[in-house]
């Protein structure tokens, strides 16, 4: 009888521990709650919390290094406000865009940089590109990579600000226009050279890169 009683007591203790653990896991702040990383397109928000990528931050924005730079120097300026993309911008965001532009230009030590937005960004959260115009990077692998920074698909920050300031809204290229920009034949952005393919272009642009 004593053995049976001890066994029953052990079972009750185990069940009690399991009940307590279940109750804890159900709470919003319990140990079982895992962060939802979501789709890859939302990765920029996570990047703003990576100390290896963060360059600077203030109460409005965070500056990070692009994780897949398309040039020797490539930064992104992101607002802390949850603005999905350039398509969500309104006249109420004018001061924020001016601040982002100002911060971006403070990153530039000399000429040879471009500051602007993609007409159809692939990543969620509004972000301003601050990129050197050498386009010399192992991450530039496709025509899409190249054309997204060397055609009208890349819109200068000042153009966006001027549109918002004068008309209260911005005008972006249509989907058909964006498609045409992406499908344009490869061409050097610094001279008239037309390469045979991407490796040929990457070899050619080294002639324009200052050591």
C-alpha positions as a Python dict, from the first residue, in 0.01 Angstrom:
ca = {
    (1, 'X'): (0, 0, 0),
    (2, 'X'): (284, 238, 83),
    (3, 'X'): (448, 180, -255),
    (4, 'X'): (116, 239, -432),
    (5, 'X'): (59, 558, -233),
    (6, 'X'): (408, 691, -315),
    (7, 'X'): (359, 612, -683),
    (8, 'X'): (28, 801, -692),
    (9, 'X'): (193, 1097, -519),
    (10, 'X'): (473, 1103, -779),
    (11, 'X'): (220, 1100, -1064),
    (12, 'X'): (28, 1389, -904),
    (13, 'X'): (350, 1590, -867),
    (14, 'X'): (438, 1536, -1234),
    (15, 'X'): (89, 1638, -1349),
    (16, 'X'): (105, 1948, -1130),
    (17, 'X'): (438, 2055, -1284),
    (18, 'X'): (302, 2002, -1636),
    (19, 'X'): (-7, 2210, -1556),
    (20, 'X'): (207, 2496, -1422),
    (21, 'X'): (435, 2485, -1728),
    (22, 'X'): (135, 2495, -1964),
    (23, 'X'): (-13, 2790, -1780),
    (24, 'X'): (318, 2981, -1804),
    (25, 'X'): (354, 2909, -2176),
    (26, 'X'): (12, 3059, -2246),
    (27, 'X'): (100, 3398, -2107),
    (28, 'X'): (194, 3663, -2368),
    (29, 'X'): (538, 3707, -2214),
    (30, 'X'): (605, 3340, -2141),
    (31, 'X'): (917, 3160, -2258),
    (32, 'X'): (735, 2981, -2539),
    (33, 'X'): (658, 3304, -2725),
    (34, 'X'): (882, 3335, -3031),
    (35, 'X'): (937, 3645, -3240),
    (36, 'X'): (771, 3637, -3577),
    (37, 'X'): (1045, 3711, -3828),
    (38, 'X'): (792, 3712, -4114),
    (39, 'X'): (875, 3725, -4484),
    (40, 'X'): (1230, 3797, -4604),
    (41, 'X'): (1110, 4133, -4739),
    (42, 'X'): (1071, 4251, -4381),
    (43, 'X'): (1435, 4189, -4298),
    (44, 'X'): (1532, 4556, -4288),
    (45, 'X'): (1356, 4611, -3957),
    (46, 'X'): (1556, 4328, -3802),
    (47, 'X'): (1875, 4473, -3950),
    (48, 'X'): (1824, 4798, -3759),
    (49, 'X'): (1878, 4597, -3440),
    (50, 'X'): (2201, 4434, -3560),
    (51, 'X'): (2499, 4617, -3400),
    (52, 'X'): (2723, 4494, -3682),
    (53, 'X'): (2514, 4684, -3936),
    (54, 'X'): (2399, 4994, -3747),
    (55, 'X'): (2601, 5307, -3828),
    (56, 'X'): (2405, 5570, -3636),
    (57, 'X'): (2061, 5642, -3494),
    (58, 'X'): (1849, 5924, -3358),
    (59, 'X'): (1489, 5962, -3245),
    (60, 'X'): (1359, 5956, -3606),
    (61, 'X'): (1587, 5730, -3811),
    (62, 'X'): (1844, 5453, -3810),
    (63, 'X'): (2132, 5428, -4057),
    (64, 'X'): (2260, 5082, -4145),
    (65, 'X'): (2508, 4930, -4385),
    (66, 'X'): (2333, 4744, -4665),
    (67, 'X'): (2373, 4373, -4599),
    (68, 'X'): (2419, 4311, -4972),
    (69, 'X'): (2592, 4630, -5094),
    (70, 'X'): (2573, 4711, -5462),
    (71, 'X'): (2882, 4935, -5450),
    (72, 'X'): (3193, 4992, -5238),
    (73, 'X'): (2988, 5210, -5003),
    (74, 'X'): (2616, 5144, -4957),
    (75, 'X'): (2404, 5265, -4666),
    (76, 'X'): (2032, 5270, -4592),
    (77, 'X'): (1848, 5536, -4392),
    (78, 'X'): (1530, 5398, -4237),
    (79, 'X'): (1262, 5581, -4040),
    (80, 'X'): (1163, 5443, -3702),
    (81, 'X'): (804, 5516, -3794),
    (82, 'X'): (640, 5215, -3957),
    (83, 'X'): (609, 5338, -4316),
    (84, 'X'): (589, 5043, -4553),
    (85, 'X'): (743, 5201, -4864),
    (86, 'X'): (782, 5509, -5080),
    (87, 'X'): (429, 5442, -5209),
    (88, 'X'): (288, 5517, -4863),
    (89, 'X'): (442, 5863, -4840),
    (90, 'X'): (211, 6162, -4790),
    (91, 'X'): (267, 6534, -4742),
    (92, 'X'): (272, 6472, -4367),
    (93, 'X'): (604, 6291, -4413),
    (94, 'X'): (781, 6588, -4575),
    (95, 'X'): (986, 6684, -4268),
    (96, 'X'): (1086, 6322, -4214),
    (97, 'X'): (1207, 6284, -4573),
    (98, 'X'): (1406, 6606, -4543),
    (99, 'X'): (1568, 6472, -4227),
    (100, 'X'): (1649, 6141, -4396),
    (101, 'X'): (1805, 6328, -4688),
    (102, 'X'): (2009, 6547, -4453),
    (103, 'X'): (2139, 6245, -4259),
    (104, 'X'): (2221, 6067, -4584),
    (105, 'X'): (2424, 6359, -4716),
    (106, 'X'): (2615, 6382, -4390),
    (107, 'X'): (2742, 6030, -4459),
    (108, 'X'): (2905, 6143, -4783),
    (109, 'X'): (3267, 6246, -4752),
    (110, 'X'): (3314, 6341, -5118),
    (111, 'X'): (3138, 6347, -5454),
    (112, 'X'): (3049, 6031, -5637),
    (113, 'X'): (2746, 5925, -5435),
    (114, 'X'): (2380, 5887, -5520),
    (115, 'X'): (2097, 5935, -5272),
    (116, 'X'): (1752, 5812, -5361),
    (117, 'X'): (1472, 5559, -5361),
    (118, 'X'): (1373, 5265, -5578),
    (119, 'X'): (1046, 5319, -5763),
    (120, 'X'): (933, 4969, -5669),
    (121, 'X'): (1126, 4861, -5359),
    (122, 'X'): (1145, 4490, -5285),
    (123, 'X'): (1197, 4533, -4910),
    (124, 'X'): (936, 4650, -4660),
    (125, 'X'): (995, 4967, -4455),
    (126, 'X'): (1073, 5288, -4633),
    (127, 'X'): (1448, 5319, -4693),
    (128, 'X'): (1672, 5577, -4854),
    (129, 'X'): (1978, 5448, -5042),
    (130, 'X'): (2308, 5628, -4998),
    (131, 'X'): (2539, 5457, -5245),
    (132, 'X'): (2869, 5530, -5416),
    (133, 'X'): (2834, 5532, -5794),
    (134, 'X'): (3120, 5289, -5867),
    (135, 'X'): (2880, 4989, -5867),
    (136, 'X'): (3184, 4776, -5783),
    (137, 'X'): (3062, 4494, -5561),
    (138, 'X'): (3043, 4113, -5571),
    (139, 'X'): (2675, 4152, -5479),
    (140, 'X'): (2599, 4304, -5820),
    (141, 'X'): (2516, 3981, -6001),
    (142, 'X'): (2221, 4044, -6231),
    (143, 'X'): (2087, 4296, -6480),
    (144, 'X'): (1815, 4379, -6229),
    (145, 'X'): (2076, 4470, -5967),
    (146, 'X'): (2253, 4694, -6216),
    (147, 'X'): (1951, 4864, -6371),
    (148, 'X'): (1786, 4931, -6036),
    (149, 'X'): (2061, 5184, -5961),
    (150, 'X'): (2161, 5308, -6307),
    (151, 'X'): (1824, 5387, -6469),
    (152, 'X'): (1526, 5608, -6384),
    (153, 'X'): (1412, 5325, -6158),
    (154, 'X'): (1634, 5499, -5902),
    (155, 'X'): (1474, 5832, -5806),
    (156, 'X'): (1683, 6107, -5652),
    (157, 'X'): (1584, 6203, -5299),
    (158, 'X'): (1563, 6571, -5391),
    (159, 'X'): (1313, 6492, -5667),
    (160, 'X'): (1085, 6314, -5420),
    (161, 'X'): (1110, 6601, -5172),
    (162, 'X'): (1043, 6864, -5440),
    (163, 'X'): (735, 6676, -5566),
    (164, 'X'): (597, 6645, -5214),
    (165, 'X'): (672, 7007, -5131),
    (166, 'X'): (522, 7154, -5447),
    (167, 'X'): (231, 6922, -5517),
    (168, 'X'): (161, 6749, -5187),
    (169, 'X'): (222, 6405, -5335),
    (170, 'X'): (480, 6209, -5527),
    (171, 'X'): (456, 6065, -5878),
    (172, 'X'): (621, 5728, -5930),
    (173, 'X'): (680, 5547, -6259),
    (174, 'X'): (411, 5301, -6364),
    (175, 'X'): (458, 4925, -6344),
    (176, 'X'): (515, 4915, -6720),
    (177, 'X'): (779, 5186, -6695),
    (178, 'X'): (952, 5004, -6411),
    (179, 'X'): (951, 4684, -6612),
    (180, 'X'): (1107, 4865, -6907),
    (181, 'X'): (1383, 5006, -6684),
    (182, 'X'): (1462, 4660, -6548),
    (183, 'X'): (1470, 4500, -6895),
    (184, 'X'): (1699, 4755, -7058),
    (185, 'X'): (2018, 4612, -7209),
    (186, 'X'): (2327, 4643, -6992),
    (187, 'X'): (2529, 4959, -7042),
    (188, 'X'): (2811, 5127, -6852),
    (189, 'X'): (2671, 5413, -6644),
    (190, 'X'): (2986, 5622, -6691),
    (191, 'X'): (3052, 5589, -7063),
    (192, 'X'): (2896, 5447, -7382),
    (193, 'X'): (3038, 5100, -7343),
    (194, 'X'): (2788, 4820, -7412),
    (195, 'X'): (2907, 4493, -7256),
    (196, 'X'): (2845, 4141, -7381),
    (197, 'X'): (2724, 4026, -7039),
    (198, 'X'): (2748, 4103, -6668),
    (199, 'X'): (3104, 3965, -6614),
    (200, 'X'): (3221, 4180, -6905),
    (201, 'X'): (3055, 4486, -6753),
    (202, 'X'): (3200, 4422, -6408),
    (203, 'X'): (3546, 4395, -6561),
    (204, 'X'): (3493, 4714, -6761),
    (205, 'X'): (3377, 4934, -6470),
    (206, 'X'): (3709, 4877, -6293),
    (207, 'X'): (3853, 5125, -6544),
    (208, 'X'): (3633, 5393, -6385),
    (209, 'X'): (3702, 5298, -6023),
    (210, 'X'): (3951, 5519, -5843),
    (211, 'X'): (4195, 5303, -5640),
}
